[in-house]
Amino acid sequence: MLGGAGGAGDEDDMLLHERELMEGVTDRTVAALRRLASSGQISRDAKRKLLGDVIQHHQAGEAASEVEIAYELLVMRSLGEGRVVDAAQEEELLEDFAEQCRYLANKV
């Protein structure tokens, strides 16, 4: 769990914000959020909150928002670097990401 009053929680938060993303993660995260909202997998309100969080992190000079990290870990690493993924596998990855988006939107 991230956060907390002092100690390890603050260190975890610092590591989260200093984490560097793979190239293209932000653009792909934004595209995925738009796709998920268009298909009804996340609400328009969730999309708005999560896009706002991405923008806020970048304006503040922070390296990554939680939704970008989620996209990188749940989707991009499986889709990237020449790996072949069929449409059903990609849909499953995006379903996992959509579930995480709904959770994160409630936190923002």
C-alpha positions in Angstrom: 0.0 0.0 0.0 1.3 3.4 -0.9 1.2 6.4 1.3 1.1 6.7 5.1 2.3 9.0 7.7 6.1 9.0 7.6 8.5 6.1 7.2 8.2 3.5 4.4 5.0 5.0 2.9 6.7 8.3 2.1 9.6 6.4 0.5 7.2 4.4 -1.6 5.5 7.6 -2.7 8.8 9.1 -3.7 9.8 6.0 -5.7 6.4 6.1 -7.5 6.8 9.7 -8.5 10.5 9.3 -9.6 9.8 6.2 -11.7 10.6 6.6 -15.4 8.2 5.2 -17.9 8.9 3.3 -21.1 8.8 5.4 -24.2 5.3 6.1 -25.5 3.5 5.1 -22.3 1.8 8.5 -21.8 0.4 8.6 -25.3 -0.8 5.0 -25.2 -2.3 5.5 -21.8 -4.3 8.5 -23.1 -5.4 6.5 -26.2 -6.4 3.5 -24.0 -8.5 5.7 -21.6 -10.3 7.2 -24.6 -10.9 3.7 -26.1 -12.2 2.4 -22.8 -14.5 5.3 -22.3 -15.9 5.0 -25.9 -16.6 1.3 -25.4 -18.2 2.0 -22.0 -15.6 0.0 -20.0 -15.0 3.0 -17.9 -17.2 6.0 -17.3 -16.6 9.4 -18.9 -16.1 10.8 -15.4 -13.4 8.2 -14.7 -11.7 9.1 -18.0 -11.8 12.8 -17.1 -10.4 12.2 -13.6 -7.6 9.9 -14.9 -6.6 12.2 -17.8 -6.6 15.1 -15.3 -4.3 13.1 -13.1 -1.9 12.4 -15.9 -1.8 16.1 -16.9 -1.3 17.2 -13.2 1.6 14.8 -12.8 3.3 16.1 -15.9 2.7 19.8 -15.0 4.2 19.2 -11.6 7.3 17.7 -13.2 6.6 14.2 -11.8 7.6 11.2 -13.9 4.5 9.1 -13.7 0.9 8.9 -12.6 -0.5 5.7 -11.2 -2.7 5.1 -14.3 0.4 5.4 -16.5 2.2 2.9 -14.3 -0.8 0.6 -14.4 -0.9 0.8 -18.2 2.8 0.1 -18.5 2.7 -2.9 -16.2 -0.7 -4.4 -17.3 -0.7 -3.7 -21.0 2.4 -2.2 -22.6 4.9 -4.8 -21.4 2.8 -7.5 -23.0 2.2 -5.6 -26.2 5.6 -4.0 -26.6 9.0 -5.0 -28.0 7.8 -7.0 -31.0 5.6 -9.4 -29.1 2.7 -10.8 -31.1 -0.6 -10.6 -29.2 -3.9 -11.5 -30.8 -7.0 -9.4 -30.5 -8.5 -11.6 -27.7 -5.3 -11.3 -25.7 -5.2 -7.5 -26.2 -8.9 -7.3 -25.1 -8.1 -9.3 -21.9 -5.2 -7.0 -21.1 -7.4 -3.9 -21.6 -10.1 -5.4 -19.4 -7.5 -5.8 -16.6 -6.5 -2.2 -17.2 -10.1 -1.0 -17.2 -10.6 -2.6 -13.8 -7.6 -0.8 -12.5 -8.8 2.4 -14.0 -12.1 2.2 -12.2 -10.3 1.6 -8.9 -7.8 4.5 -9.5 -10.6 6.9 -10.6 -12.2 6.4 -7.2 -8.9 7.4 -5.5 -8.3 10.5 -7.5 
